[in-house]
Amino acid sequence: MDQELKDLLAENLRVSRETNQMLRSLRNQARWGLVGKIILWVALVVIPLYFILPFINTYMDVLEGSAQSNPDLQKLIDQYRELQ
């Protein structure tokens, strides 16, 4: 085989390996970025709920006191309790 052709094949192999390494790196970064986004959104949704739920439960207890006279309100409260 001609030396020039061998050199071109070697260069092609080197560039292919380098490109493969860069693509793997990009794929790993995309995966970790997705994991980070999921953690961020879970934190943004769950943490506020953790602090707000006691207030909602207190409000529901107050509503239960007034639900004695309103059956529709009692149904709504029962549906909320089933969700918990």
PDB file with SEQRES, HELIX, SHEET and CRYST1 records, atoms N, CA, C and O in Angstrom:
SEQRES   1 A   84  MET ASP GLN GLU LEU LYS ASP LEU LEU ALA GLU ASN LEU          
SEQRES   2 A   84  ARG VAL SER ARG GLU THR ASN GLN MET LEU ARG SER LEU          
SEQRES   3 A   84  ARG ASN GLN ALA ARG TRP GLY LEU VAL GLY LYS ILE ILE          
SEQRES   4 A   84  LEU TRP VAL ALA LEU VAL VAL ILE PRO LEU TYR PHE ILE          
SEQRES   5 A   84  LEU PRO PHE ILE ASN THR TYR MET ASP VAL LEU GLU GLY          
SEQRES   6 A   84  SER ALA GLN SER ASN PRO ASP LEU GLN LYS LEU ILE ASP          
SEQRES   7 A   84  GLN TYR ARG GLU LEU GLN                                      
HELIX    1 AA1 GLN A    3  SER A   66  1                                  64    
HELIX    2 AA2 ALA A   67  SER A   69  5                                   3    
HELIX    3 AA3 PRO A   71  LEU A   83  1                                  13    
CRYST1    1.000    1.000    1.000  90.00  90.00  90.00 P 1           1          
ATOM      1  N   MET A   1       0.840  -1.174   0.000  1.00  0.00           N  
ATOM      2  CA  MET A   1       0.000   0.000   0.000  1.00  0.00           C  
ATOM      3  C   MET A   1       0.889   1.243   0.000  1.00  0.00           C  
ATOM      4  O   MET A   1       1.971   1.256   0.588  1.00  0.00           O  
ATOM      5  N   ASP A   2       0.421   2.248  -0.650  1.00  0.00           N  
ATOM      6  CA  ASP A   2       1.161   3.496  -0.746  1.00  0.00           C  
ATOM      7  C   ASP A   2       1.264   4.144   0.640  1.00  0.00           C  
ATOM      8  O   ASP A   2       0.314   4.080   1.419  1.00  0.00           O  
ATOM      9  N   GLN A   3       2.404   4.766   0.954  1.00  0.00           N  
ATOM     10  CA  GLN A   3       2.621   5.393   2.265  1.00  0.00           C  
ATOM     11  C   GLN A   3       1.633   6.537   2.502  1.00  0.00           C  
ATOM     12  O   GLN A   3       1.163   6.725   3.624  1.00  0.00           O  
ATOM     13  N   GLU A   4       1.327   7.278   1.487  1.00  0.00           N  
ATOM     14  CA  GLU A   4       0.386   8.402   1.615  1.00  0.00           C  
ATOM     15  C   GLU A   4      -1.009   7.894   1.997  1.00  0.00           C  
ATOM     16  O   GLU A   4      -1.695   8.510   2.812  1.00  0.00           O  
ATOM     17  N   LEU A   5      -1.415   6.790   1.416  1.00  0.00           N  
ATOM     18  CA  LEU A   5      -2.712   6.194   1.742  1.00  0.00           C  
ATOM     19  C   LEU A   5      -2.732   5.684   3.182  1.00  0.00           C  
ATOM     20  O   LEU A   5      -3.731   5.835   3.885  1.00  0.00           O  
ATOM     21  N   LYS A   6      -1.633   5.085   3.613  1.00  0.00           N  
ATOM     22  CA  LYS A   6      -1.543   4.630   5.003  1.00  0.00           C  
ATOM     23  C   LYS A   6      -1.636   5.800   5.981  1.00  0.00           C  
ATOM     24  O   LYS A   6      -2.296   5.711   7.017  1.00  0.00           O  
ATOM     25  N   ASP A   7      -0.973   6.880   5.639  1.00  0.00           N  
ATOM     26  CA  ASP A   7      -1.021   8.079   6.485  1.00  0.00           C  
ATOM     27  C   ASP A   7      -2.440   8.648   6.557  1.00  0.00           C  
ATOM     28  O   ASP A   7      -2.899   9.062   7.621  1.00  0.00           O  
ATOM     29  N   LEU A   8      -3.123   8.665   5.419  1.00  0.00           N  
ATOM     30  CA  LEU A   8      -4.505   9.152   5.392  1.00  0.00           C  
ATOM     31  C   LEU A   8      -5.428   8.260   6.225  1.00  0.00           C  
ATOM     32  O   LEU A   8      -6.299   8.763   6.936  1.00  0.00           O  
ATOM     33  N   LEU A   9      -5.244   6.951   6.142  1.00  0.00           N  
ATOM     34  CA  LEU A   9      -6.056   6.031   6.943  1.00  0.00           C  
ATOM     35  C   LEU A   9      -5.785   6.204   8.434  1.00  0.00           C  
ATOM     36  O   LEU A   9      -6.709   6.172   9.248  1.00  0.00           O  
ATOM     37  N   ALA A  10      -4.520   6.388   8.785  1.00  0.00           N  
ATOM     38  CA  ALA A  10      -4.164   6.604  10.198  1.00  0.00           C  
ATOM     39  C   ALA A  10      -4.774   7.906  10.710  1.00  0.00           C  
ATOM     40  O   ALA A  10      -5.303   7.958  11.820  1.00  0.00           O  
ATOM     41  N   GLU A  11      -4.696   8.946   9.899  1.00  0.00           N  
ATOM     42  CA  GLU A  11      -5.289  10.238  10.291  1.00  0.00           C  
ATOM     43  C   GLU A  11      -6.808  10.127  10.419  1.00  0.00           C  
ATOM     44  O   GLU A  11      -7.403  10.693  11.337  1.00  0.00           O  
ATOM     45  N   ASN A  12      -7.426   9.400   9.502  1.00  0.00           N  
ATOM     46  CA  ASN A  12      -8.869   9.191   9.539  1.00  0.00           C  
ATOM     47  C   ASN A  12      -9.262   8.438  10.812  1.00  0.00           C  
ATOM     48  O   ASN A  12     -10.255   8.780  11.455  1.00  0.00           O  
ATOM     49  N   LEU A  13      -8.493   7.424  11.172  1.00  0.00           N  
ATOM     50  CA  LEU A  13      -8.764   6.663  12.391  1.00  0.00           C  
ATOM     51  C   LEU A  13      -8.614   7.543  13.623  1.00  0.00           C  
ATOM     52  O   LEU A  13      -9.431   7.474  14.541  1.00  0.00           O  
ATOM     53  N   ARG A  14      -7.570   8.373  13.648  1.00  0.00           N  
ATOM     54  CA  ARG A  14      -7.362   9.277  14.788  1.00  0.00           C  
ATOM     55  C   ARG A  14      -8.517  10.260  14.938  1.00  0.00           C  
ATOM     56  O   ARG A  14      -9.013  10.473  16.044  1.00  0.00           O  
ATOM     57  N   VAL A  15      -8.941  10.853  13.837  1.00  0.00           N  
ATOM     58  CA  VAL A  15     -10.045  11.818  13.863  1.00  0.00           C  
ATOM     59  C   VAL A  15     -11.352  11.126  14.264  1.00  0.00           C  
ATOM     60  O   VAL A  15     -12.154  11.695  15.005  1.00  0.00           O  
ATOM     61  N   SER A  16     -11.562   9.914  13.782  1.00  0.00           N  
ATOM     62  CA  SER A  16     -12.777   9.170  14.141  1.00  0.00           C  
ATOM     63  C   SER A  16     -12.813   8.879  15.640  1.00  0.00           C  
ATOM     64  O   SER A  16     -13.856   9.021  16.278  1.00  0.00           O  
ATOM     65  N   ARG A  17     -11.678   8.473  16.198  1.00  0.00           N  
ATOM     66  CA  ARG A  17     -11.629   8.205  17.644  1.00  0.00           C  
ATOM     67  C   ARG A  17     -11.862   9.471  18.453  1.00  0.00           C  
ATOM     68  O   ARG A  17     -12.568   9.455  19.461  1.00  0.00           O  
ATOM     69  N   GLU A  18     -11.267  10.560  18.008  1.00  0.00           N  
ATOM     70  CA  GLU A  18     -11.442  11.836  18.692  1.00  0.00           C  
ATOM     71  C   GLU A  18     -12.913  12.283  18.639  1.00  0.00           C  
ATOM     72  O   GLU A  18     -13.464  12.749  19.637  1.00  0.00           O  
ATOM     73  N   THR A  19     -13.527  12.137  17.484  1.00  0.00           N  
ATOM     74  CA  THR A  19     -14.937  12.497  17.326  1.00  0.00           C  
ATOM     75  C   THR A  19     -15.814  11.618  18.202  1.00  0.00           C  
ATOM     76  O   THR A  19     -16.760  12.110  18.818  1.00  0.00           O  
ATOM     77  N   ASN A  20     -15.518  10.334  18.266  1.00  0.00           N  
ATOM     78  CA  ASN A  20     -16.282   9.419  19.101  1.00  0.00           C  
ATOM     79  C   ASN A  20     -16.169   9.817  20.575  1.00  0.00           C  
ATOM     80  O   ASN A  20     -17.159   9.780  21.306  1.00  0.00           O  
ATOM     81  N   GLN A  21     -14.984  10.191  21.004  1.00  0.00           N  
ATOM     82  CA  GLN A  21     -14.783  10.612  22.390  1.00  0.00           C  
ATOM     83  C   GLN A  21     -15.579  11.884  22.692  1.00  0.00           C  
ATOM     84  O   GLN A  21     -16.177  12.002  23.761  1.00  0.00           O  
ATOM     85  N   MET A  22     -15.588  12.828  21.758  1.00  0.00           N  
ATOM     86  CA  MET A  22     -16.350  14.067  21.965  1.00  0.00           C  
ATOM     87  C   MET A  22     -17.846  13.785  22.019  1.00  0.00           C  
ATOM     88  O   MET A  22     -18.553  14.373  22.837  1.00  0.00           O  
ATOM     89  N   LEU A  23     -18.337  12.898  21.163  1.00  0.00           N  
ATOM     90  CA  LEU A  23     -19.759  12.565  21.155  1.00  0.00           C  
ATOM     91  C   LEU A  23     -20.170  11.877  22.459  1.00  0.00           C  
ATOM     92  O   LEU A  23     -21.244  12.147  22.996  1.00  0.00           O  
ATOM     93  N   ARG A  24     -19.317  10.995  22.959  1.00  0.00           N  
ATOM     94  CA  ARG A  24     -19.611  10.337  24.241  1.00  0.00           C  
ATOM     95  C   ARG A  24     -19.669  11.363  25.374  1.00  0.00           C  
ATOM     96  O   ARG A  24     -20.526  11.291  26.255  1.00  0.00           O  
ATOM     97  N   SER A  25     -18.753  12.304  25.331  1.00  0.00           N  
ATOM     98  CA  SER A  25     -18.730  13.350  26.345  1.00  0.00           C  
ATOM     99  C   SER A  25     -20.009  14.193  26.293  1.00  0.00           C  
ATOM    100  O   SER A  25     -20.595  14.512  27.328  1.00  0.00           O  
ATOM    101  N   LEU A  26     -20.427  14.543  25.089  1.00  0.00           N  
ATOM    102  CA  LEU A  26     -21.665  15.321  24.938  1.00  0.00           C  
ATOM    103  C   LEU A  26     -22.878  14.539  25.427  1.00  0.00           C  
ATOM    104  O   LEU A  26     -23.771  15.104  26.059  1.00  0.00           O  
ATOM    105  N   ARG A  27     -22.910  13.243  25.137  1.00  0.00           N  
ATOM    106  CA  ARG A  27     -24.024  12.411  25.579  1.00  0.00           C  
ATOM    107  C   ARG A  27     -24.067  12.329  27.103  1.00  0.00           C  
ATOM    108  O   ARG A  27     -25.141  12.408  27.700  1.00  0.00           O  
ATOM    109  N   ASN A  28     -22.906  12.170  27.730  1.00  0.00           N  
ATOM    110  CA  ASN A  28     -22.858  12.125  29.188  1.00  0.00           C  
ATOM    111  C   ASN A  28     -23.299  13.454  29.803  1.00  0.00           C  
ATOM    112  O   ASN A  28     -24.017  13.470  30.803  1.00  0.00           O  
ATOM    113  N   GLN A  29     -22.877  14.546  29.217  1.00  0.00           N  
ATOM    114  CA  GLN A  29     -23.286  15.858  29.708  1.00  0.00           C  
ATOM    115  C   GLN A  29     -24.790  16.040  29.582  1.00  0.00           C  
ATOM    116  O   GLN A  29     -25.423  16.606  30.474  1.00  0.00           O  
ATOM    117  N   ALA A  30     -25.361  15.571  28.496  1.00  0.00           N  
ATOM    118  CA  ALA A  30     -26.809  15.680  28.303  1.00  0.00           C  
ATOM    119  C   ALA A  30     -27.546  14.847  29.347  1.00  0.00           C  
ATOM    120  O   ALA A  30     -28.561  15.287  29.885  1.00  0.00           O  
ATOM    121  N   ARG A  31     -27.045  13.650  29.637  1.00  0.00           N  
ATOM    122  CA  ARG A  31     -27.681  12.809  30.668  1.00  0.00           C  
ATOM    123  C   ARG A  31     -27.645  13.481  32.023  1.00  0.00           C  
ATOM    124  O   ARG A  31     -28.662  13.552  32.712  1.00  0.00           O  
ATOM    125  N   TRP A  32     -26.470  13.978  32.415  1.00  0.00           N  
ATOM    126  CA  TRP A  32     -26.367  14.630  33.718  1.00  0.00           C  
ATOM    127  C   TRP A  32     -27.190  15.925  33.765  1.00  0.00           C  
ATOM    128  O   TRP A  32     -27.727  16.289  34.810  1.00  0.00           O  
ATOM    129  N   GLY A  33     -27.279  16.598  32.646  1.00  0.00           N  
ATOM    130  CA  GLY A  33     -28.132  17.789  32.600  1.00  0.00           C  
ATOM    131  C   GLY A  33     -29.587  17.437  32.819  1.00  0.00           C  
ATOM    132  O   GLY A  33     -30.304  18.163  33.507  1.00  0.00           O  
ATOM    133  N   LEU A  34     -30.037  16.326  32.239  1.00  0.00           N  
ATOM    134  CA  LEU A  34     -31.409  15.874  32.433  1.00  0.00           C  
ATOM    135  C   LEU A  34     -31.651  15.505  33.892  1.00  0.00           C  
ATOM    136  O   LEU A  34     -32.680  15.862  34.466  1.00  0.00           O  
ATOM    137  N   VAL A  35     -30.703  14.790  34.488  1.00  0.00           N  
ATOM    138  CA  VAL A  35     -30.833  14.427  35.908  1.00  0.00           C  
ATOM    139  C   VAL A  35     -30.905  15.686  36.764  1.00  0.00           C  
ATOM    140  O   VAL A  35     -31.716  15.770  37.686  1.00  0.00           O  
ATOM    141  N   GLY A  36     -30.070  16.649  36.461  1.00  0.00           N  
ATOM    142  CA  GLY A  36     -30.083  17.907  37.214  1.00  0.00           C  
ATOM    143  C   GLY A  36     -31.408  18.644  37.073  1.00  0.00           C  
ATOM    144  O   GLY A  36     -31.922  19.187  38.051  1.00  0.00           O  
ATOM    145  N   LYS A  37     -31.957  18.667  35.882  1.00  0.00           N  
ATOM    146  CA  LYS A  37     -33.242  19.343  35.664  1.00  0.00           C  
ATOM    147  C   LYS A  37     -34.369  18.641  36.415  1.00  0.00           C  
ATOM    148  O   LYS A  37     -35.242  19.295  36.985  1.00  0.00           O  
ATOM    149  N   ILE A  38     -34.348  17.311  36.414  1.00  0.00           N  
ATOM    150  CA  ILE A  38     -35.378  16.560  37.136  1.00  0.00           C  
ATOM    151  C   ILE A  38     -35.286  16.856  38.627  1.00  0.00           C  
ATOM    152  O   ILE A  38     -36.303  17.101  39.276  1.00  0.00           O  
ATOM    153  N   ILE A  39     -34.078  16.836  39.170  1.00  0.00           N  
ATOM    154  CA  ILE A  39     -33.895  17.134  40.595  1.00  0.00           C  
ATOM    155  C   ILE A  39     -34.355  18.551  40.905  1.00  0.00           C  
ATOM    156  O   ILE A  39     -35.009  18.782  41.923  1.00  0.00           O  
ATOM    157  N   LEU A  40     -34.023  19.493  40.046  1.00  0.00           N  
ATOM    158  CA  LEU A  40     -34.431  20.881  40.260  1.00  0.00           C  
ATOM    159  C   LEU A  40     -35.952  21.023  40.274  1.00  0.00           C  
ATOM    160  O   LEU A  40     -36.499  21.670  41.167  1.00  0.00           O  
ATOM    161  N   TRP A  41     -36.643  20.427  39.300  1.00  0.00           N  
ATOM    162  CA  TRP A  41     -38.093  20.553  39.237  1.00  0.00           C  
ATOM    163  C   TRP A  41     -38.779  19.837  40.394  1.00  0.00           C  
ATOM    164  O   TRP A  41     -39.782  20.318  40.921  1.00  0.00           O  
ATOM    165  N   VAL A  42     -38.236  18.690  40.789  1.00  0.00           N  
ATOM    166  CA  VAL A  42     -38.807  17.998  41.945  1.00  0.00           C  
ATOM    167  C   VAL A  42     -38.646  18.865  43.184  1.00  0.00           C  
ATOM    168  O   VAL A  42     -39.572  18.984  43.986  1.00  0.00           O  
ATOM    169  N   ALA A  43     -37.482  19.467  43.345  1.00  0.00           N  
ATOM    170  CA  ALA A  43     -37.248  20.335  44.495  1.00  0.00           C  
ATOM    171  C   ALA A  43     -38.173  21.558  44.455  1.00  0.00           C  
ATOM    172  O   ALA A  43     -38.697  21.977  45.487  1.00  0.00           O  
ATOM    173  N   LEU A  44     -38.371  22.124  43.268  1.00  0.00           N  
ATOM    174  CA  LEU A  44     -39.225  23.308  43.159  1.00  0.00           C  
ATOM    175  C   LEU A  44     -40.687  23.003  43.438  1.00  0.00           C  
ATOM    176  O   LEU A  44     -41.436  23.894  43.840  1.00  0.00           O  
ATOM    177  N   VAL A  45     -41.106  21.762  43.231  1.00  0.00           N  
ATOM    178  CA  VAL A  45     -42.495  21.390  43.460  1.00  0.00           C  
ATOM    179  C   VAL A  45     -42.693  20.822  44.864  1.00  0.00           C  
ATOM    180  O   VAL A  45     -43.657  21.172  45.545  1.00  0.00           O  
ATOM    181  N   VAL A  46     -41.790  19.951  45.298  1.00  0.00           N  
ATOM    182  CA  VAL A  46     -41.983  19.223  46.556  1.00  0.00           C  
ATOM    183  C   VAL A  46     -41.709  20.096  47.768  1.00  0.00           C  
ATOM    184  O   VAL A  46     -42.478  20.063  48.729  1.00  0.00           O  
ATOM    185  N   ILE A  47     -40.648  20.866  47.751  1.00  0.00           N  
ATOM    186  CA  ILE A  47     -40.291  21.658  48.936  1.00  0.00           C  
ATOM    187  C   ILE A  47     -41.375  22.670  49.291  1.00  0.00           C  
ATOM    188  O   ILE A  47     -41.745  22.755  50.462  1.00  0.00           O  
ATOM    189  N   PRO A  48     -41.900  23.438  48.345  1.00  0.00           N  
ATOM    190  CA  PRO A  48     -42.991  24.344  48.730  1.00  0.00           C  
ATOM    191  C   PRO A  48     -44.225  23.595  49.246  1.00  0.00           C  
ATOM    192  O   PRO A  48     -44.887  24.063  50.173  1.00  0.00           O  
ATOM    193  N   LEU A  49     -44.536  22.447  48.659  1.00  0.00           N  
ATOM    194  CA  LEU A  49     -45.680  21.671  49.144  1.00  0.00           C  
ATOM    195  C   LEU A  49     -45.467  21.215  50.577  1.00  0.00           C  
ATOM    196  O   LEU A  49     -46.410  21.181  51.368  1.00  0.00           O  
ATOM    197  N   TYR A  50     -44.242  20.868  50.908  1.00  0.00           N  
ATOM    198  CA  TYR A  50     -43.924  20.429  52.265  1.00  0.00           C  
ATOM    199  C   TYR A  50     -44.240  21.519  53.283  1.00  0.00           C  
ATOM    200  O   TYR A  50     -44.699  21.221  54.386  1.00  0.00           O  
ATOM    201  N   PHE A  51     -44.000  22.773  52.924  1.00  0.00           N  
ATOM    202  CA  PHE A  51     -44.255  23.875  53.842  1.00  0.00           C  
ATOM    203  C   PHE A  51     -45.695  24.378  53.769  1.00  0.00           C  
ATOM    204  O   PHE A  51     -46.196  24.953  54.735  1.00  0.00           O  
ATOM    205  N   ILE A  52     -46.359  24.172  52.646  1.00  0.00           N  
ATOM    206  CA  ILE A  52     -47.720  24.680  52.478  1.00  0.00           C  
ATOM    207  C   ILE A  52     -48.767  23.707  53.019  1.00  0.00           C  
ATOM    208  O   ILE A  52     -49.827  24.141  53.469  1.00  0.00           O  
ATOM    209  N   LEU A  53     -48.496  22.405  52.985  1.00  0.00           N  
ATOM    210  CA  LEU A  53     -49.489  21.412  53.405  1.00  0.00           C  
ATOM    211  C   LEU A  53     -50.006  21.602  54.833  1.00  0.00           C  
ATOM    212  O   LEU A  53     -51.200  21.400  55.054  1.00  0.00           O  
ATOM    213  N   PRO A  54     -49.183  21.976  55.811  1.00  0.00           N  
ATOM    214  CA  PRO A  54     -49.758  22.216  57.143  1.00  0.00           C  
ATOM    215  C   PRO A  54     -50.815  23.327  57.146  1.00  0.00           C  
ATOM    216  O   PRO A  54     -51.811  23.235  57.863  1.00  0.00           O  
ATOM    217  N   PHE A  55     -50.600  24.359  56.358  1.00  0.00           N  
ATOM    218  CA  PHE A  55     -51.579  25.441  56.275  1.00  0.00           C  
ATOM    219  C   PHE A  55     -52.868  24.955  55.601  1.00  0.00           C  
ATOM    220  O   PHE A  55     -53.971  25.318  56.011  1.00  0.00           O  
ATOM    221  N   ILE A  56     -52.712  24.137  54.571  1.00  0.00           N  
ATOM    222  CA  ILE A  56     -53.886  23.595  53.889  1.00  0.00           C  
ATOM    223  C   ILE A  56     -54.667  22.689  54.838  1.00  0.00           C  
ATOM    224  O   ILE A  56     -55.896  22.745  54.886  1.00  0.00           O  
ATOM    225  N   ASN A  57     -53.957  21.862  55.584  1.00  0.00           N  
ATOM    226  CA  ASN A  57     -54.645  20.977  56.534  1.00  0.00           C  
ATOM    227  C   ASN A  57     -55.366  21.772  57.613  1.00  0.00           C  
ATOM    228  O   ASN A  57     -56.477  21.411  58.002  1.00  0.00           O  
ATOM    229  N   THR A  58     -54.762  22.839  58.100  1.00  0.00           N  
ATOM    230  CA  THR A  58     -55.429  23.699  59.082  1.00  0.00           C  
ATOM    231  C   THR A  58     -56.681  24.319  58.476  1.00  0.00           C  
ATOM    232  O   THR A  58     -57.731  24.361  59.117  1.00  0.00           O  
ATOM    233  N   TYR A  59     -56.572  24.794  57.259  1.00  0.00           N  
ATOM    234  CA  TYR A  59     -57.720  25.379  56.576  1.00  0.00           C  
ATOM    235  C   TYR A  59     -58.826  24.338  56.389  1.00  0.00           C  
ATOM    236  O   TYR A  59     -60.009  24.641  56.547  1.00  0.00           O  
ATOM    237  N   MET A  60     -58.429  23.112  56.051  1.00  0.00           N  
ATOM    238  CA  MET A  60     -59.427  22.050  55.881  1.00  0.00           C  
ATOM    239  C   MET A  60     -60.122  21.731  57.208  1.00  0.00           C  
ATOM    240  O   MET A  60     -61.318  21.440  57.225  1.00  0.00           O  
ATOM    241  N   ASP A  61     -59.384  21.786  58.312  1.00  0.00           N  
ATOM    242  CA  ASP A  61     -60.005  21.569  59.616  1.00  0.00           C  
ATOM    243  C   ASP A  61     -61.036  22.660  59.920  1.00  0.00           C  
ATOM    244  O   ASP A  61     -62.099  22.376  60.471  1.00  0.00           O  
ATOM    245  N   VAL A  62     -60.720  23.895  59.563  1.00  0.00           N  
ATOM    246  CA  VAL A  62     -61.671  24.992  59.758  1.00  0.00           C  
ATOM    247  C   VAL A  62     -62.903  24.780  58.886  1.00  0.00           C  
ATOM    248  O   VAL A  62     -64.030  25.003  59.327  1.00  0.00           O  
ATOM    249  N   LEU A  63     -62.680  24.347  57.646  1.00  0.00           N  
ATOM    250  CA  LEU A  63     -63.803  24.093  56.751  1.00  0.00           C  
ATOM    251  C   LEU A  63     -64.681  22.948  57.252  1.00  0.00           C  
ATOM    252  O   LEU A  63     -65.898  22.967  57.063  1.00  0.00           O  
ATOM    253  N   GLU A  64     -64.070  21.962  57.883  1.00  0.00           N  
ATOM    254  CA  GLU A  64     -64.856  20.844  58.407  1.00  0.00           C  
ATOM    255  C   GLU A  64     -65.855  21.317  59.456  1.00  0.00           C  
ATOM    256  O   GLU A  64     -66.961  20.788  59.562  1.00  0.00           O  
ATOM    257  N   GLY A  65     -65.451  22.314  60.224  1.00  0.00           N  
ATOM    258  CA  GLY A  65     -66.366  22.868  61.227  1.00  0.00           C  
ATOM    259  C   GLY A  65     -67.583  23.507  60.588  1.00  0.00           C  
ATOM    260  O   GLY A  65     -68.689  23.404  61.119  1.00  0.00           O  
ATOM    261  N   SER A  66     -67.395  24.163  59.457  1.00  0.00           N  
ATOM    262  CA  SER A  66     -68.523  24.805  58.791  1.00  0.00           C  
ATOM    263  C   SER A  66     -69.218  23.859  57.808  1.00  0.00           C  
ATOM    264  O   SER A  66     -70.273  24.194  57.268  1.00  0.00           O  
ATOM    265  N   ALA A  67     -68.640  22.692  57.575  1.00  0.00           N  
ATOM    266  CA  ALA A  67     -69.221  21.747  56.623  1.00  0.00           C  
ATOM    267  C   ALA A  67     -70.420  21.007  57.207  1.00  0.00           C  
ATOM    268  O   ALA A  67     -71.149  20.330  56.482  1.00  0.00           O  
ATOM    269  N   GLN A  68     -70.616  21.133  58.472  1.00  0.00           N  
ATOM    270  CA  GLN A  68     -71.745  20.457  59.105  1.00  0.00           C  
ATOM    271  C   GLN A  68     -73.070  20.902  58.482  1.00  0.00           C  
ATOM    272  O   GLN A  68     -74.006  20.112  58.354  1.00  0.00           O  
ATOM    273  N   SER A  69     -73.133  22.178  58.098  1.00  0.00           N  
ATOM    274  CA  SER A  69     -74.379  22.710  57.556  1.00  0.00           C  
ATOM    275  C   SER A  69     -74.439  22.671  56.025  1.00  0.00           C  
ATOM    276  O   SER A  69     -75.488  22.960  55.450  1.00  0.00           O  
ATOM    277  N   ASN A  70     -73.347  22.322  55.361  1.00  0.00           N  
ATOM    278  CA  ASN A  70     -73.304  22.338  53.906  1.00  0.00           C  
ATOM    279  C   ASN A  70     -72.813  20.983  53.391  1.00  0.00           C  
ATOM    280  O   ASN A  70     -71.614  20.711  53.464  1.00  0.00           O  
ATOM    281  N   PRO A  71     -73.694  20.127  52.875  1.00  0.00           N  
ATOM    282  CA  PRO A  71     -73.272  18.793  52.427  1.00  0.00           C  
ATOM    283  C   PRO A  71     -72.343  18.816  51.207  1.00  0.00           C  
ATOM    284  O   PRO A  71     -71.506  17.926  51.059  1.00  0.00           O  
ATOM    285  N   ASP A  72     -72.479  19.817  50.336  1.00  0.00           N  
ATOM    286  CA  ASP A  72     -71.584  19.908  49.173  1.00  0.00           C  
ATOM    287  C   ASP A  72     -70.149  20.176  49.611  1.00  0.00           C  
ATOM    288  O   ASP A  72     -69.205  19.626  49.044  1.00  0.00           O  
ATOM    289  N   LEU A  73     -69.992  21.013  50.610  1.00  0.00           N  
ATOM    290  CA  LEU A  73     -68.671  21.301  51.145  1.00  0.00           C  
ATOM    291  C   LEU A  73     -68.083  20.059  51.799  1.00  0.00           C  
ATOM    292  O   LEU A  73     -66.880  19.814  51.710  1.00  0.00           O  
ATOM    293  N   GLN A  74     -68.928  19.283  52.451  1.00  0.00           N  
ATOM    294  CA  GLN A  74     -68.458  18.049  53.080  1.00  0.00           C  
ATOM    295  C   GLN A  74     -67.956  17.053  52.015  1.00  0.00           C  
ATOM    296  O   GLN A  74     -66.962  16.363  52.242  1.00  0.00           O  
ATOM    297  N   LYS A  75     -68.629  16.975  50.869  1.00  0.00           N  
ATOM    298  CA  LYS A  75     -68.165  16.114  49.784  1.00  0.00           C  
ATOM    299  C   LYS A  75     -66.800  16.556  49.271  1.00  0.00           C  
ATOM    300  O   LYS A  75     -65.938  15.721  48.996  1.00  0.00           O  
ATOM    301  N   LEU A  76     -66.604  17.852  49.142  1.00  0.00           N  
ATOM    302  CA  LEU A  76     -65.330  18.390  48.689  1.00  0.00           C  
ATOM    303  C   LEU A  76     -64.218  18.053  49.675  1.00  0.00           C  
ATOM    304  O   LEU A  76     -63.118  17.674  49.274  1.00  0.00           O  
ATOM    305  N   ILE A  77     -64.503  18.189  50.937  1.00  0.00           N  
ATOM    306  CA  ILE A  77     -63.507  17.867  51.964  1.00  0.00           C  
ATOM    307  C   ILE A  77     -63.176  16.377  51.939  1.00  0.00           C  
ATOM    308  O   ILE A  77     -62.013  15.999  52.082  1.00  0.00           O  
ATOM    309  N   ASP A  78     -64.165  15.547  51.763  1.00  0.00           N  
ATOM    310  CA  ASP A  78     -63.932  14.101  51.703  1.00  0.00           C  
ATOM    311  C   ASP A  78     -63.057  13.739  50.497  1.00  0.00           C  
ATOM    312  O   ASP A  78     -62.196  12.865  50.592  1.00  0.00           O  
ATOM    313  N   GLN A  79     -63.281  14.409  49.374  1.00  0.00           N  
ATOM    314  CA  GLN A  79     -62.459  14.158  48.189  1.00  0.00           C  
ATOM    315  C   GLN A  79     -61.013  14.569  48.440  1.00  0.00           C  
ATOM    316  O   GLN A  79     -60.087  13.885  48.004  1.00  0.00           O  
ATOM    317  N   TYR A  80     -60.819  15.678  49.137  1.00  0.00           N  
ATOM    318  CA  TYR A  80     -59.465  16.125  49.456  1.00  0.00           C  
ATOM    319  C   TYR A  80     -58.771  15.119  50.377  1.00  0.00           C  
ATOM    320  O   TYR A  80     -57.597  14.799  50.185  1.00  0.00           O  
ATOM    321  N   ARG A  81     -59.491  14.632  51.361  1.00  0.00           N  
ATOM    322  CA  ARG A  81     -58.907  13.667  52.310  1.00  0.00           C  
ATOM    323  C   ARG A  81     -58.513  12.369  51.588  1.00  0.00           C  
ATOM    324  O   ARG A  81     -57.536  11.729  51.976  1.00  0.00           O  
ATOM    325  N   GLU A  82     -59.249  11.973  50.555  1.00  0.00           N  
ATOM    326  CA  GLU A  82     -58.912  10.769  49.803  1.00  0.00           C  
ATOM    327  C   GLU A  82     -57.621  10.945  49.014  1.00  0.00           C  
ATOM    328  O   GLU A  82     -56.902   9.975  48.776  1.00  0.00           O  
ATOM    329  N   LEU A  83     -57.324  12.170  48.609  1.00  0.00           N  
ATOM    330  CA  LEU A  83     -56.103  12.442  47.848  1.00  0.00           C  
ATOM    331  C   LEU A  83     -54.853  12.320  48.711  1.00  0.00           C  
ATOM    332  O   LEU A  83     -53.773  12.049  48.186  1.00  0.00           O  
ATOM    333  N   GLN A  84     -54.972  12.509  49.984  1.00  0.00           N  
ATOM    334  CA  GLN A  84     -53.806  12.463  50.867  1.00  0.00           C  
ATOM    335  C   GLN A  84     -53.343  11.111  51.098  1.00  0.00           C  
ATOM    336  O   GLN A  84     -52.368  10.906  51.821  1.00  0.00           O  
TER     337      GLN A  84                                                      
END                                                                             
